[in-house]
Amino acid sequence: MNEKTDIFLSVVIPVYQSASSLEELIRRLGEVLKGISRQVELILVDDGSSDGSWDLIQKAAVSNDWIRGFRLSRNFGQHHAIAAGLDASGGEWTVVMDADLQDLPEEIPHLLSKAQYGYEVVWGRRVGRTDSWHKKLLSALFHRIFRYMSGFPQDPAVGNFGIYHKKVVQELVQMRESIRYFPAMVQWIGFRQGTFDVEHGQSSAGKSNYVFQSKVRLAVNALLAFSDKPLRFTVKLGFVIASIGFIFALLTLVRYFSGSIVVPGYASLIVSIWILSGIILMTVGMVGLYVGKIFEGVKKRPLYVVAQQT
């Protein structure tokens, strides 16, 4: 976009342990946003950082009337922090991006330009990703499994970075489920969605704030929240095992009445017990995971708690 518009543009950024990148991020966003529109706001949501990120957010908000800051009472998670930012967003268009400078502020005008062609959502599709090979491999594996389990088309090159019309944001704000995975929620809402190839920046943190356990937990929660196929698999598995057991029972009866069974087999008995016990425990555990998520949902606790705002 080559000239300023009257579009009210909001930018929502979840912040966690991002003190090293915040000042540069805010400076670059200021240069970009002021060149796009006369009405802009930057919403920074500190998700329980302990590295001084909140102090930087407060300082920036005092010096710039277009910056607003929210500090959550603890670390609720990236996708809950995004929800807090969207709740506060008032723009006709809202950009969601990360704080580590991998999502480049300079790409925002391109996303907005693509949105003018009738899209309500434009995802930033990261080309030339700067992540490590194992992170890209795990990401591709997760998205392939998630696509199969949920039926949602998921591109490993697409993350949270994108621009969303207020119609989409209004629907997202109404979705108050405790298990949140932002890209899948946007996919579920629908509307016309497109992608735009964006450059992927180098992380200022050097390493991801997501530890491996957090990634696994996010992946499991996303699968449980958007797919019931694991439960369907257990039903199919039970049916297959029951069918095999029925056939085995018939063969055993035939062998018994024909006199070919003299001494019962110890090995087959032990193997059957171990296999069936393992499958039963696996099935009960799978059901237990879903029951646990239902338990979390029926509490109807708030998605986040704001401790301070500026």
Long-range contacts (C-beta under 8 A, 24 or more apart in sequence): 1-36, 1-109, 1-112, 1-113, 4-35, 4-36, 4-37, 4-38, 5-36, 5-37, 5-38, 6-37, 6-38, 6-39, 7-36, 7-37, 7-39, 7-91, 7-92, 7-93, 7-112, 8-37, 8-39, 8-40, 8-41, 8-90, 8-91, 8-92, 8-93, 9-33, 9-36, 9-37, 9-39, 9-40, 9-41, 9-91, 9-92, 9-93, 9-94, 9-95, 9-112, 10-40, 10-41, 10-42, 10-43, 10-89, 10-90, 10-91, 10-93, 10-94, 10-95, 11-40, 11-41, 11-42, 11-43, 11-94, 11-95, 11-96, 11-97, 11-108, 12-43, 12-45, 12-82, 12-85, 12-86, 12-88, 12-89, 12-94, 12-95, 12-96, 12-97, 13-42, 13-43, 13-44, 13-45, 13-85, 13-96, 13-97, 13-98, 13-99, 14-45, 14-47, 14-78, 14-81, 14-82, 14-85, 14-98, 14-99, 15-44, 15-45, 15-46, 15-47, 15-49, 15-53, 15-57, 15-81, 15-99, 16-46, 16-47, 16-48, 16-49, 16-53, 16-75, 16-78, 16-81, 16-99, 16-209, 17-49, 17-50, 17-51, 17-53, 17-205, 17-209, 18-49, 18-51, 18-53, 18-99, 18-100, 18-204, 18-205, 18-209, 19-49, 19-51, 19-52, 19-53, 19-56, 20-51, 20-204, 20-205, 21-99, 21-100, 21-101, 21-204, 21-205, 22-53, 22-56, 22-57, 22-60, 22-99, 23-56, 23-60, 24-101, 24-204, 25-99, 25-101, 25-105, 26-60, 26-64, 26-67, 28-105, 28-106, 29-105, 30-64, 31-105, 32-105, 32-106, 32-108, 32-109, 33-66, 33-105, 33-108, 35-109, 36-108, 36-109, 36-112, 39-91, 40-66, 40-91, 41-66, 41-67, 41-68, 41-89, 41-90, 41-91, 42-66, 42-67, 42-68, 43-68, 43-69, 43-70, 43-85, 43-88, 43-89, 44-68, 44-69, 44-70, 44-99, 45-69, 45-70, 45-71, 45-72, 45-81, 45-82, 45-84, 45-85, 46-70, 46-71, 46-72, 47-72, 47-75, 47-76, 47-77, 47-78, 47-80, 47-81, 48-72, 48-73, 48-74, 48-75, 48-76, 54-308, 57-310, 58-310, 61-310, 62-310, 68-309, 68-310, 69-308, 69-309, 69-310, 70-306, 70-308, 70-309, 71-306, 71-307, 71-308, 71-309, 72-304, 72-305, 72-306, 72-307, 73-304, 73-305, 73-306, 73-307, 74-305, 76-303, 76-304, 76-305, 77-180, 77-218, 78-160, 78-210, 79-180, 79-181, 79-182, 79-218, 80-180, 80-303, 80-304, 81-304, 82-160, 82-180, 82-182, 83-172, 83-173, 83-180, 83-303, 83-304, 84-303, 84-304, 84-306, 86-169, 86-172, 86-173, 87-173, 89-169, 91-166, 92-165, 92-166, 93-163, 93-164, 93-165, 93-166, 94-163, 94-164, 94-166, 94-169, 95-161, 95-162, 95-163, 95-164, 96-160, 96-161, 96-162, 96-164, 96-182, 97-160, 97-161, 98-159, 98-160, 98-161, 100-203, 100-204, 100-205, 100-209, 101-201, 101-202, 101-203, 101-204, 102-126, 102-130, 102-200, 102-201, 102-202, 102-203, 103-159, 103-160, 103-161, 103-198, 103-201, 104-198, 104-199, 104-200, 104-201, 107-161, 107-196, 107-198, 107-199, 108-163, 110-196, 110-198, 111-162, 111-163, 111-196, 111-198, 112-163, 114-194, 114-196, 115-163, 115-165, 117-194, 118-192, 119-192, 119-193, 119-194, 120-164, 120-165, 120-167, 120-168, 120-191, 120-192, 120-193, 121-162, 121-163, 121-164, 121-165, 121-168, 121-186, 121-191, 121-192, 121-193, 121-194, 122-162, 122-163, 122-193, 122-194, 122-195, 122-196, 123-155, 123-158, 123-161, 123-162, 123-193, 123-194, 123-195, 123-196, 124-158, 124-159, 124-161, 124-162, 124-195, 124-196, 124-198, 125-155, 125-157, 125-158, 125-195, 125-196, 125-197, 125-198, 126-157, 126-158, 126-159, 126-161, 126-198, 126-199, 126-200, 127-157, 127-197, 127-198, 127-199, 127-200, 128-199, 128-200, 129-157, 129-200, 130-200, 130-201, 130-202, 130-203, 131-200, 135-208, 138-215, 142-219, 145-223, 146-184, 146-219, 146-222, 146-223, 146-226, 146-227, 148-229, 149-223, 149-226, 149-227, 149-229, 149-230, 150-184, 150-223, 150-226, 150-227, 150-229, 151-227, 152-184, 152-187, 152-188, 152-226, 153-187, 154-183, 154-184, 154-187, 155-195, 158-183, 158-195, 159-183, 161-198, 162-186, 165-191, 167-191, 176-303, 177-225, 177-297, 178-293, 178-296, 178-297, 178-299, 178-301, 178-303, 179-221, 179-222, 179-224, 179-225, 179-293, 179-296, 179-297, 180-225, 180-303, 181-218, 181-221, 181-222, 181-225, 181-226, 184-222, 184-225, 184-226, 188-226, 220-289, 221-293, 224-289, 224-290, 224-293, 225-293, 228-290, 230-286, 231-286, 231-287, 231-290, 234-282, 234-283, 234-286, 234-287, 237-279, 237-283, 238-279, 238-283, 241-276, 241-279
